[in-house]
Amino acid sequence: MGRAVGIQQLPGVVRWLVRQEIDMWRSLFLWLGRRRPGLRPGVTAYPYVAIVRPALWAFIVGSAIEVLAVHLLLQRWPAIQLPALVLGIWGLLWMLGMLGAVTVYPHLVGDDGVRLRHGSAVDLPIAWTDIASVRSTRHDYEGMRRIRVEEGDSPVLALTQLGQTNVEIRLHAELTPALARGRTGVSSVRVYADDARALVSALRAGAVESPRATP
């Protein structure tokens, strides 16, 4: 029985891995081309990359040094040296793709509302009429999970950066985004922004035009 379940799960895992690979390369090329999907006239971007950029660059530089060191150490074993070099370069490109993803997919505020994003993995649109209130408040989370749902009387979706969020959006009614993984819905969304005050001001300005908005 356990073996059958594993076989059934395999296609889903393969699809996820393929999607991750495609997203990584797409983010890398978009970053190199200085493109920001969804950013057009009338739409303002609110990045969230500053907090993770130093750590990602540290990993990238450290990994580049490690790849070079391993390549030199394996000179006597060319059969191993080349595969190790290819794997090391692929890992470097993956980390560059991660940095590219959080750079080219910022939060976006436009005429219709806000699109809350987390790299290429999350693109959550929220209309102005769905926003009840917005505030700048910091929340800290344990662990490395970037997307999490807090259950309870008022379920919260948190899109964290290094375990932090600093903007909270309360909704008039629960929304059920696909990334909530089948739960009934969430009543608040917490995200991180490099300039939390600017994002909060923009969201309040947009939401106040809705007749359902509350002070």
N, C-alpha and C positions, 0 to 999 in steps of 0.2 A: 504493500500500500504506500509506504513512504517513498519507494523508488518511483512509482507512478506519479505521485504528486510532484516530485522533482522534475520529471520529464515534461509535465504540463506547464511548469513554471519557466522552463528554459527559453521558449520563444519570447516571453515577455522580458526576460533578462537580456537576451540578445538584442531585442528592439531598443531597450534602454541604453545599452552600451553603444549601439550604432548611433542613436540620437545624440548621446553625449559627445561622440567623436565628431559628428557633423557640426554640432553647435560650437565645439572648441575651434575647429578650423574656420568656421564662418565668423566667429567673434574675432579671431586673430586677423583675418583679412579686412574686416570692417575697421578694426583698430588701426591697422597699418594704413588704410585708406582714409582715415580720419572721418569716417561716416558714423552717423547716429540715427539708427532706424526710428522713424516716428517723429523726428525733430524737423518741424517745418515752420513757416511763418505763422506767428500767433501762438506757438507752443513754446513753453519755457522749460529748460532742463534743470533738474536739481540733483547733482551727483551725490554719491555715497561712497566714493572710492578712497578718500583721503585717509581714512582710519586703517585700511588694509593695505594700501600701496607700499608703505615701508616694509611690512612683513613679507609681502609677495616678492618685492625686489631682493630682499635679503635671501629668500629661498632660491630665487633665480640665479643670483650671483654665486651663492654657495654651491648650487648644483652644477653650474658651469665649471667651477674650479674642480669639483669632484669628477666630472666627466673627463676633463683633461688629465687629471691625476691618474684615474683608472686606465685611460688610454695609454699613457706612458708606461704604467706598470705592467700592462699586458702585451708589451712589444714582442716578447718571446713566444707568445701564443696567438698568432694571427687569426686562427680559427675562432678564438673566443673574443679577440680584440674588436673585430668588426661588428659582431652582433651587440657587444656591450656598448660600442660607440653609437650605433643606431638607436638602441634602447635609451641611452642617455640623452641623445638629441631629441628623441620623441618626448621624453619626460620634460625637457626644457620647453619645448613647444607647447606642451599641455599647460604648464604654469604660465607661460606668456598668454595663452588663450584664456586662462582664468582671469588674468589681469585685464585682458582686452574686454572680456564679457562684462565685468563690473564697471568698465569705463564707457563702453558704447551703449549700454542700456541704463541710462539714468531714469529717475522718476520724471514724469512729464505732466505738466499742467497746461490745459488748453481750454477752449470754449465749452467743451462738453463735460469736463471734469478732470480727474487725475488718473494717470496710469502708474500704479506702484509696481516697481520692477526689482528683480534680484538676479542680475546677470541675464542669461538667456533662458533661465529656468522658470521665471515668474513674470507674468505680465497681467496684472490685475486692474481692470478698469473700474472706477467708481464714479458714478454720475454725481453732479452737484446736488441733485434732489435727494440722494441717498445719505448725504453727510449731515449729521445732527450737530456735531461740535468737533473742534480740533484743539489740541493743546500740545505744548512742548514739555515732555516729561521723560526722564531717563528710566529705563528698566534694564536690569542686568540678568543674564541667564547663564546657567552652568552648562558645560559641554560645548561641542562644536556644531550642533545642529543649526543650520541656517534658517530652516523653515519649521515652525512648530505651532501647534494649536493647543491653547490652554482651555480645558473643558471647565464647565461650571454653569452657574446661573447666567453669566454673560461671557460666552466663549470668545476667546481672543486669538486672532491669527498674528503671529510675530515673524517678521522678516528681519533677521538680525545680521549685524556685522560685528565680528569678533565678540559675539555674545551680548550685543547691546542694541537697544532701540532708543530713539529720543523724540519721536513724534507719535502721538496716538490719535487715531481718527475713530470717533464713535458714530455709529450708523443709526438711522431711524428704525430700520428693520434688518433682521439677519440676512446676510448674503451667504451663498454656498459656492465658493470658488472651487474649481476642480482640484486645486492643490490641498483643499481641506480633507481630501481622501474619504469622501462618503459621509462626513458628519452632517448633521442637520443644518448647520450654518454658524456664522460668527457675527457677533454684534459690534466688535471693534477690531481695528487693524493697527498694528504697531510696526513702524519702519525706522530705519536710520537715514539721516541726511547730513551731509557735511555742514550745511547751514540750516539748522533746524528752524531758527526763527524766520528765515526767509520763506521756507516751505510752509510753515504754519500760517504766516501772513497771507500767502497766496491762496491757500486752501480756505481760510476764513473769508477772504474777499470774494472768492468764487461761490462759496456755499451761502453767503448772506443774501445773494440774489434769488435763492430758492425760497418759495413761499413756505416750505416746510422747515426751513432752518430755524434753529433756536439760538438765543444769545450765548 
